[in-house]
């Protein structure tokens, strides 16, 4: 929390991670939806311009 009472949010705070087993159980449309949502979250956080950008493996869904 900063001096103004704002809490800093990182990509990892809003990311959803799957195990390899969970990822392999998703249908193609679910993987596509996941990628779209996660990339949008990433872009929104990067647009705020604070902190460093994380290294991601968005195409696998696995951290």
PyMOL Python script that loads the backbone (N, CA, C, O; Angstrom):
from pymol import cmd

cmd.read_pdbstr("""\
ATOM      1  N   UNK A   1       0.858  -1.170   0.000  1.00  0.00           N
ATOM      2  CA  UNK A   1       0.000   0.000   0.000  1.00  0.00           C
ATOM      3  C   UNK A   1       0.902   1.231   0.000  1.00  0.00           C
ATOM      4  O   UNK A   1       1.840   1.311   0.794  1.00  0.00           O
ATOM      5  N   UNK A   2       0.625   2.197  -0.891  1.00  0.00           N
ATOM      6  CA  UNK A   2       1.443   3.399  -0.930  1.00  0.00           C
ATOM      7  C   UNK A   2       0.875   4.474  -0.009  1.00  0.00           C
ATOM      8  O   UNK A   2      -0.076   4.227   0.733  1.00  0.00           O
ATOM      9  N   UNK A   3       1.456   5.654  -0.060  1.00  0.00           N
ATOM     10  CA  UNK A   3       1.054   6.740   0.836  1.00  0.00           C
ATOM     11  C   UNK A   3      -0.375   7.208   0.612  1.00  0.00           C
ATOM     12  O   UNK A   3      -0.993   7.755   1.526  1.00  0.00           O
ATOM     13  N   UNK A   4      -0.908   7.006  -0.578  1.00  0.00           N
ATOM     14  CA  UNK A   4      -2.284   7.413  -0.886  1.00  0.00           C
ATOM     15  C   UNK A   4      -3.304   6.335  -0.561  1.00  0.00           C
ATOM     16  O   UNK A   4      -4.497   6.513  -0.807  1.00  0.00           O
ATOM     17  N   UNK A   5      -2.848   5.234  -0.015  1.00  0.00           N
ATOM     18  CA  UNK A   5      -3.759   4.147   0.318  1.00  0.00           C
ATOM     19  C   UNK A   5      -4.038   3.188  -0.824  1.00  0.00           C
ATOM     20  O   UNK A   5      -4.883   2.301  -0.699  1.00  0.00           O
ATOM     21  N   UNK A   6      -3.330   3.359  -1.947  1.00  0.00           N
ATOM     22  CA  UNK A   6      -3.517   2.482  -3.099  1.00  0.00           C
ATOM     23  C   UNK A   6      -2.682   1.236  -2.935  1.00  0.00           C
ATOM     24  O   UNK A   6      -1.555   1.290  -2.442  1.00  0.00           O
ATOM     25  N   UNK A   7      -3.235   0.118  -3.347  1.00  0.00           N
ATOM     26  CA  UNK A   7      -2.501  -1.126  -3.312  1.00  0.00           C
ATOM     27  C   UNK A   7      -1.936  -1.405  -4.707  1.00  0.00           C
ATOM     28  O   UNK A   7      -2.663  -1.317  -5.697  1.00  0.00           O
ATOM     29  N   UNK A   8      -0.669  -1.733  -4.790  1.00  0.00           N
ATOM     30  CA  UNK A   8      -0.057  -2.052  -6.065  1.00  0.00           C
ATOM     31  C   UNK A   8      -0.467  -3.468  -6.475  1.00  0.00           C
ATOM     32  O   UNK A   8      -0.511  -4.387  -5.657  1.00  0.00           O
ATOM     33  N   UNK A   9      -0.764  -3.611  -7.759  1.00  0.00           N
ATOM     34  CA  UNK A   9      -1.195  -4.901  -8.294  1.00  0.00           C
ATOM     35  C   UNK A   9      -0.180  -5.338  -9.338  1.00  0.00           C
ATOM     36  O   UNK A   9       0.228  -4.551 -10.192  1.00  0.00           O
ATOM     37  N   UNK A  10       0.214  -6.574  -9.262  1.00  0.00           N
ATOM     38  CA  UNK A  10       1.120  -7.133 -10.267  1.00  0.00           C
ATOM     39  C   UNK A  10       0.357  -8.105 -11.147  1.00  0.00           C
ATOM     40  O   UNK A  10      -0.760  -8.516 -10.832  1.00  0.00           O
ATOM     41  N   UNK A  11       0.978  -8.458 -12.247  1.00  0.00           N
ATOM     42  CA  UNK A  11       0.362  -9.433 -13.137  1.00  0.00           C
ATOM     43  C   UNK A  11       0.101 -10.739 -12.401  1.00  0.00           C
ATOM     44  O   UNK A  11      -0.936 -11.372 -12.598  1.00  0.00           O
ATOM     45  N   UNK A  12       1.029 -11.135 -11.565  1.00  0.00           N
ATOM     46  CA  UNK A  12       0.886 -12.402 -10.841  1.00  0.00           C
ATOM     47  C   UNK A  12      -0.262 -12.356  -9.827  1.00  0.00           C
ATOM     48  O   UNK A  12      -0.772 -13.399  -9.419  1.00  0.00           O
ATOM     49  N   UNK A  13      -0.667 -11.149  -9.422  1.00  0.00           N
ATOM     50  CA  UNK A  13      -1.823 -11.021  -8.530  1.00  0.00           C
ATOM     51  C   UNK A  13      -3.127 -11.372  -9.246  1.00  0.00           C
ATOM     52  O   UNK A  13      -4.068 -11.855  -8.617  1.00  0.00           O
ATOM     53  N   UNK A  14      -3.187 -11.134 -10.540  1.00  0.00           N
ATOM     54  CA  UNK A  14      -4.433 -11.341 -11.289  1.00  0.00           C
ATOM     55  C   UNK A  14      -4.372 -12.539 -12.243  1.00  0.00           C
ATOM     56  O   UNK A  14      -5.362 -12.878 -12.891  1.00  0.00           O
ATOM     57  N   UNK A  15      -3.207 -13.171 -12.322  1.00  0.00           N
ATOM     58  CA  UNK A  15      -3.034 -14.293 -13.251  1.00  0.00           C
ATOM     59  C   UNK A  15      -3.683 -15.563 -12.711  1.00  0.00           C
ATOM     60  O   UNK A  15      -3.787 -15.772 -11.502  1.00  0.00           O
ATOM     61  N   UNK A  16      -4.106 -16.386 -13.633  1.00  0.00           N
ATOM     62  CA  UNK A  16      -4.616 -17.721 -13.315  1.00  0.00           C
ATOM     63  C   UNK A  16      -3.630 -18.696 -13.925  1.00  0.00           C
ATOM     64  O   UNK A  16      -3.358 -18.645 -15.124  1.00  0.00           O
ATOM     65  N   UNK A  17      -3.093 -19.585 -13.102  1.00  0.00           N
ATOM     66  CA  UNK A  17      -2.095 -20.533 -13.570  1.00  0.00           C
ATOM     67  C   UNK A  17      -2.663 -21.943 -13.531  1.00  0.00           C
ATOM     68  O   UNK A  17      -3.408 -22.302 -12.619  1.00  0.00           O
ATOM     69  N   UNK A  18      -2.305 -22.731 -14.523  1.00  0.00           N
ATOM     70  CA  UNK A  18      -2.735 -24.120 -14.607  1.00  0.00           C
ATOM     71  C   UNK A  18      -1.530 -25.045 -14.470  1.00  0.00           C
ATOM     72  O   UNK A  18      -0.425 -24.699 -14.888  1.00  0.00           O
ATOM     73  N   UNK A  19      -1.744 -26.197 -13.896  1.00  0.00           N
ATOM     74  CA  UNK A  19      -0.736 -27.242 -13.954  1.00  0.00           C
ATOM     75  C   UNK A  19      -0.748 -27.806 -15.371  1.00  0.00           C
ATOM     76  O   UNK A  19      -1.686 -27.561 -16.130  1.00  0.00           O
ATOM     77  N   UNK A  20       0.279 -28.551 -15.725  1.00  0.00           N
ATOM     78  CA  UNK A  20       0.303 -29.174 -17.056  1.00  0.00           C
ATOM     79  C   UNK A  20      -0.899 -30.096 -17.241  1.00  0.00           C
ATOM     80  O   UNK A  20      -1.474 -30.160 -18.327  1.00  0.00           O
ATOM     81  N   UNK A  21      -1.273 -30.802 -16.194  1.00  0.00           N
ATOM     82  CA  UNK A  21      -2.412 -31.722 -16.262  1.00  0.00           C
ATOM     83  C   UNK A  21      -3.711 -30.945 -16.479  1.00  0.00           C
ATOM     84  O   UNK A  21      -4.534 -31.332 -17.308  1.00  0.00           O
ATOM     85  N   UNK A  22      -3.896 -29.858 -15.743  1.00  0.00           N
ATOM     86  CA  UNK A  22      -5.098 -29.034 -15.913  1.00  0.00           C
ATOM     87  C   UNK A  22      -5.154 -28.442 -17.317  1.00  0.00           C
ATOM     88  O   UNK A  22      -6.200 -28.457 -17.966  1.00  0.00           O
ATOM     89  N   UNK A  23      -4.005 -27.914 -17.785  1.00  0.00           N
ATOM     90  CA  UNK A  23      -3.952 -27.296 -19.113  1.00  0.00           C
ATOM     91  C   UNK A  23      -4.306 -28.299 -20.201  1.00  0.00           C
ATOM     92  O   UNK A  23      -5.030 -27.967 -21.140  1.00  0.00           O
ATOM     93  N   UNK A  24      -3.803 -29.517 -20.084  1.00  0.00           N
ATOM     94  CA  UNK A  24      -4.075 -30.532 -21.108  1.00  0.00           C
ATOM     95  C   UNK A  24      -5.543 -30.951 -21.106  1.00  0.00           C
ATOM     96  O   UNK A  24      -6.033 -31.490 -22.098  1.00  0.00           O
ATOM     97  N   UNK A  25      -6.246 -30.709 -20.000  1.00  0.00           N
ATOM     98  CA  UNK A  25      -7.656 -31.061 -19.919  1.00  0.00           C
ATOM     99  C   UNK A  25      -8.601 -30.000 -20.460  1.00  0.00           C
ATOM    100  O   UNK A  25      -9.807 -30.228 -20.550  1.00  0.00           O
ATOM    101  N   UNK A  26      -8.057 -28.839 -20.823  1.00  0.00           N
ATOM    102  CA  UNK A  26      -8.911 -27.770 -21.358  1.00  0.00           C
ATOM    103  C   UNK A  26      -9.192 -28.001 -22.834  1.00  0.00           C
ATOM    104  O   UNK A  26      -8.364 -28.553 -23.559  1.00  0.00           O
ATOM    105  N   UNK A  27     -10.360 -27.577 -23.265  1.00  0.00           N
ATOM    106  CA  UNK A  27     -10.698 -27.631 -24.677  1.00  0.00           C
ATOM    107  C   UNK A  27     -10.004 -26.478 -25.377  1.00  0.00           C
ATOM    108  O   UNK A  27      -9.574 -25.526 -24.725  1.00  0.00           O
ATOM    109  N   UNK A  28      -9.888 -26.549 -26.689  1.00  0.00           N
ATOM    110  CA  UNK A  28      -9.207 -25.518 -27.476  1.00  0.00           C
ATOM    111  C   UNK A  28      -9.832 -24.148 -27.269  1.00  0.00           C
ATOM    112  O   UNK A  28      -9.113 -23.158 -27.135  1.00  0.00           O
ATOM    113  N   UNK A  29     -11.156 -24.072 -27.241  1.00  0.00           N
ATOM    114  CA  UNK A  29     -11.795 -22.770 -27.071  1.00  0.00           C
ATOM    115  C   UNK A  29     -11.513 -22.199 -25.678  1.00  0.00           C
ATOM    116  O   UNK A  29     -11.445 -20.981 -25.515  1.00  0.00           O
ATOM    117  N   UNK A  30     -11.349 -23.064 -24.678  1.00  0.00           N
ATOM    118  CA  UNK A  30     -11.029 -22.590 -23.330  1.00  0.00           C
ATOM    119  C   UNK A  30      -9.609 -22.036 -23.277  1.00  0.00           C
ATOM    120  O   UNK A  30      -9.358 -21.027 -22.618  1.00  0.00           O
ATOM    121  N   UNK A  31      -8.690 -22.689 -23.963  1.00  0.00           N
ATOM    122  CA  UNK A  31      -7.317 -22.195 -24.023  1.00  0.00           C
ATOM    123  C   UNK A  31      -7.255 -20.852 -24.744  1.00  0.00           C
ATOM    124  O   UNK A  31      -6.528 -19.951 -24.328  1.00  0.00           O
ATOM    125  N   UNK A  32      -8.015 -20.725 -25.817  1.00  0.00           N
ATOM    126  CA  UNK A  32      -8.053 -19.462 -26.562  1.00  0.00           C
ATOM    127  C   UNK A  32      -8.620 -18.335 -25.704  1.00  0.00           C
ATOM    128  O   UNK A  32      -8.079 -17.229 -25.680  1.00  0.00           O
ATOM    129  N   UNK A  33      -9.704 -18.620 -25.007  1.00  0.00           N
ATOM    130  CA  UNK A  33     -10.301 -17.620 -24.126  1.00  0.00           C
ATOM    131  C   UNK A  33      -9.326 -17.228 -23.026  1.00  0.00           C
ATOM    132  O   UNK A  33      -9.184 -16.046 -22.714  1.00  0.00           O
ATOM    133  N   UNK A  34      -8.660 -18.199 -22.442  1.00  0.00           N
ATOM    134  CA  UNK A  34      -7.660 -17.938 -21.416  1.00  0.00           C
ATOM    135  C   UNK A  34      -6.584 -16.997 -21.952  1.00  0.00           C
ATOM    136  O   UNK A  34      -6.237 -16.011 -21.301  1.00  0.00           O
ATOM    137  N   UNK A  35      -6.059 -17.300 -23.132  1.00  0.00           N
ATOM    138  CA  UNK A  35      -4.996 -16.476 -23.715  1.00  0.00           C
ATOM    139  C   UNK A  35      -5.473 -15.053 -23.948  1.00  0.00           C
ATOM    140  O   UNK A  35      -4.745 -14.104 -23.654  1.00  0.00           O
ATOM    141  N   UNK A  36      -6.685 -14.887 -24.472  1.00  0.00           N
ATOM    142  CA  UNK A  36      -7.227 -13.554 -24.716  1.00  0.00           C
ATOM    143  C   UNK A  36      -7.353 -12.752 -23.425  1.00  0.00           C
ATOM    144  O   UNK A  36      -6.959 -11.587 -23.369  1.00  0.00           O
ATOM    145  N   UNK A  37      -7.900 -13.375 -22.396  1.00  0.00           N
ATOM    146  CA  UNK A  37      -8.118 -12.684 -21.121  1.00  0.00           C
ATOM    147  C   UNK A  37      -6.794 -12.349 -20.448  1.00  0.00           C
ATOM    148  O   UNK A  37      -6.611 -11.237 -19.953  1.00  0.00           O
ATOM    149  N   UNK A  38      -5.876 -13.302 -20.429  1.00  0.00           N
ATOM    150  CA  UNK A  38      -4.596 -13.062 -19.766  1.00  0.00           C
ATOM    151  C   UNK A  38      -3.779 -12.001 -20.499  1.00  0.00           C
ATOM    152  O   UNK A  38      -3.145 -11.165 -19.855  1.00  0.00           O
ATOM    153  N   UNK A  39      -3.781 -12.020 -21.817  1.00  0.00           N
ATOM    154  CA  UNK A  39      -3.050 -10.994 -22.556  1.00  0.00           C
ATOM    155  C   UNK A  39      -3.671  -9.618 -22.362  1.00  0.00           C
ATOM    156  O   UNK A  39      -2.953  -8.622 -22.284  1.00  0.00           O
ATOM    157  N   UNK A  40      -4.974  -9.552 -22.285  1.00  0.00           N
ATOM    158  CA  UNK A  40      -5.633  -8.262 -22.020  1.00  0.00           C
ATOM    159  C   UNK A  40      -5.274  -7.754 -20.627  1.00  0.00           C
ATOM    160  O   UNK A  40      -4.993  -6.568 -20.454  1.00  0.00           O
ATOM    161  N   UNK A  41      -5.281  -8.640 -19.634  1.00  0.00           N
ATOM    162  CA  UNK A  41      -4.862  -8.249 -18.281  1.00  0.00           C
ATOM    163  C   UNK A  41      -3.427  -7.738 -18.300  1.00  0.00           C
ATOM    164  O   UNK A  41      -3.116  -6.717 -17.686  1.00  0.00           O
ATOM    165  N   UNK A  42      -2.564  -8.445 -18.999  1.00  0.00           N
ATOM    166  CA  UNK A  42      -1.158  -8.050 -19.112  1.00  0.00           C
ATOM    167  C   UNK A  42      -1.032  -6.662 -19.741  1.00  0.00           C
ATOM    168  O   UNK A  42      -0.327  -5.797 -19.222  1.00  0.00           O
ATOM    169  N   UNK A  43      -1.720  -6.464 -20.855  1.00  0.00           N
ATOM    170  CA  UNK A  43      -1.652  -5.167 -21.544  1.00  0.00           C
ATOM    171  C   UNK A  43      -2.167  -4.035 -20.658  1.00  0.00           C
ATOM    172  O   UNK A  43      -1.594  -2.946 -20.640  1.00  0.00           O
ATOM    173  N   UNK A  44      -3.235  -4.290 -19.934  1.00  0.00           N
ATOM    174  CA  UNK A  44      -3.779  -3.249 -19.064  1.00  0.00           C
ATOM    175  C   UNK A  44      -2.809  -2.880 -17.950  1.00  0.00           C
ATOM    176  O   UNK A  44      -2.627  -1.700 -17.651  1.00  0.00           O
ATOM    177  N   UNK A  45      -2.194  -3.865 -17.345  1.00  0.00           N
ATOM    178  CA  UNK A  45      -1.230  -3.582 -16.289  1.00  0.00           C
ATOM    179  C   UNK A  45       0.010  -2.886 -16.834  1.00  0.00           C
ATOM    180  O   UNK A  45       0.533  -1.971 -16.198  1.00  0.00           O
ATOM    181  N   UNK A  46       0.486  -3.306 -18.001  1.00  0.00           N
ATOM    182  CA  UNK A  46       1.647  -2.656 -18.606  1.00  0.00           C
ATOM    183  C   UNK A  46       1.319  -1.209 -18.945  1.00  0.00           C
ATOM    184  O   UNK A  46       2.175  -0.334 -18.817  1.00  0.00           O
ATOM    185  N   UNK A  47       0.094  -0.952 -19.373  1.00  0.00           N
ATOM    186  CA  UNK A  47      -0.297   0.410 -19.744  1.00  0.00           C
ATOM    187  C   UNK A  47      -0.265   1.364 -18.554  1.00  0.00           C
ATOM    188  O   UNK A  47      -0.176   2.580 -18.728  1.00  0.00           O
ATOM    189  N   UNK A  48      -0.339   0.811 -17.350  1.00  0.00           N
ATOM    190  CA  UNK A  48      -0.262   1.659 -16.159  1.00  0.00           C
ATOM    191  C   UNK A  48       1.150   2.189 -15.953  1.00  0.00           C
ATOM    192  O   UNK A  48       1.358   3.189 -15.265  1.00  0.00           O
ATOM    193  N   UNK A  49       2.118   1.503 -16.560  1.00  0.00           N
ATOM    194  CA  UNK A  49       3.477   2.001 -16.578  1.00  0.00           C
ATOM    195  C   UNK A  49       4.248   1.914 -15.291  1.00  0.00           C
ATOM    196  O   UNK A  49       5.249   2.614 -15.142  1.00  0.00           O
ATOM    197  N   UNK A  50       3.839   1.097 -14.360  1.00  0.00           N
ATOM    198  CA  UNK A  50       4.572   0.980 -13.112  1.00  0.00           C
ATOM    199  C   UNK A  50       5.240  -0.377 -13.017  1.00  0.00           C
ATOM    200  O   UNK A  50       4.675  -1.397 -13.410  1.00  0.00           O
ATOM    201  N   UNK A  51       6.448  -0.370 -12.491  1.00  0.00           N
ATOM    202  CA  UNK A  51       7.154  -1.624 -12.272  1.00  0.00           C
ATOM    203  C   UNK A  51       7.692  -2.205 -13.563  1.00  0.00           C
ATOM    204  O   UNK A  51       7.634  -1.579 -14.621  1.00  0.00           O
ATOM    205  N   UNK A  52       8.211  -3.402 -13.458  1.00  0.00           N
ATOM    206  CA  UNK A  52       8.768  -4.067 -14.621  1.00  0.00           C
ATOM    207  C   UNK A  52       7.745  -5.032 -15.195  1.00  0.00           C
ATOM    208  O   UNK A  52       6.830  -5.474 -14.501  1.00  0.00           O
ATOM    209  N   UNK A  53       7.911  -5.348 -16.455  1.00  0.00           N
ATOM    210  CA  UNK A  53       6.993  -6.285 -17.093  1.00  0.00           C
ATOM    211  C   UNK A  53       7.477  -7.705 -16.825  1.00  0.00           C
ATOM    212  O   UNK A  53       8.666  -7.986 -16.973  1.00  0.00           O
ATOM    213  N   UNK A  54       6.596  -8.586 -16.443  1.00  0.00           N
ATOM    214  CA  UNK A  54       6.994  -9.960 -16.132  1.00  0.00           C
ATOM    215  C   UNK A  54       7.273 -10.766 -17.381  1.00  0.00           C
ATOM    216  O   UNK A  54       6.738 -10.474 -18.451  1.00  0.00           O
ATOM    217  N   UNK A  55       8.109 -11.776 -17.247  1.00  0.00           N
ATOM    218  CA  UNK A  55       8.283 -12.734 -18.328  1.00  0.00           C
ATOM    219  C   UNK A  55       7.141 -13.734 -18.231  1.00  0.00           C
ATOM    220  O   UNK A  55       6.855 -14.266 -17.159  1.00  0.00           O
ATOM    221  N   UNK A  56       6.501 -13.980 -19.351  1.00  0.00           N
ATOM    222  CA  UNK A  56       5.318 -14.835 -19.347  1.00  0.00           C
ATOM    223  C   UNK A  56       5.491 -16.016 -20.281  1.00  0.00           C
ATOM    224  O   UNK A  56       6.306 -15.997 -21.204  1.00  0.00           O
ATOM    225  N   UNK A  57       4.716 -17.027 -20.020  1.00  0.00           N
ATOM    226  CA  UNK A  57       4.557 -18.150 -20.933  1.00  0.00           C
ATOM    227  C   UNK A  57       3.063 -18.231 -21.259  1.00  0.00           C
ATOM    228  O   UNK A  57       2.411 -19.230 -20.954  1.00  0.00           O
ATOM    229  N   UNK A  58       2.519 -17.168 -21.886  1.00  0.00           N
ATOM    230  CA  UNK A  58       1.059 -17.110 -22.057  1.00  0.00           C
ATOM    231  C   UNK A  58       0.493 -18.175 -22.975  1.00  0.00           C
ATOM    232  O   UNK A  58      -0.703 -18.458 -22.916  1.00  0.00           O
ATOM    233  N   UNK A  59       1.318 -18.774 -23.820  1.00  0.00           N
ATOM    234  CA  UNK A  59       0.764 -19.725 -24.757  1.00  0.00           C
ATOM    235  C   UNK A  59       0.617 -21.101 -24.159  1.00  0.00           C
ATOM    236  O   UNK A  59      -0.003 -21.975 -24.765  1.00  0.00           O
ATOM    237  N   UNK A  60       1.175 -21.312 -22.982  1.00  0.00           N
ATOM    238  CA  UNK A  60       0.994 -22.608 -22.339  1.00  0.00           C
ATOM    239  C   UNK A  60       0.088 -22.523 -21.127  1.00  0.00           C
ATOM    240  O   UNK A  60      -0.511 -23.519 -20.721  1.00  0.00           O
ATOM    241  N   UNK A  61      -0.012 -21.332 -20.547  1.00  0.00           N
ATOM    242  CA  UNK A  61      -0.812 -21.190 -19.352  1.00  0.00           C
ATOM    243  C   UNK A  61      -0.127 -21.732 -18.115  1.00  0.00           C
ATOM    244  O   UNK A  61      -0.738 -21.821 -17.050  1.00  0.00           O
ATOM    245  N   UNK A  62       1.132 -22.092 -18.248  1.00  0.00           N
ATOM    246  CA  UNK A  62       1.850 -22.706 -17.140  1.00  0.00           C
ATOM    247  C   UNK A  62       2.932 -21.749 -16.661  1.00  0.00           C
ATOM    248  O   UNK A  62       3.682 -21.203 -17.469  1.00  0.00           O
ATOM    249  N   UNK A  63       3.014 -21.546 -15.362  1.00  0.00           N
ATOM    250  CA  UNK A  63       4.047 -20.654 -14.822  1.00  0.00           C
ATOM    251  C   UNK A  63       5.328 -21.419 -14.583  1.00  0.00           C
ATOM    252  O   UNK A  63       6.317 -20.842 -14.130  1.00  0.00           O
TER     253      UNK A  63
END
""", "prot")
cmd.dss("prot")
cmd.show_as("cartoon", "prot")
cmd.util.cbc("prot")
cmd.orient("prot")
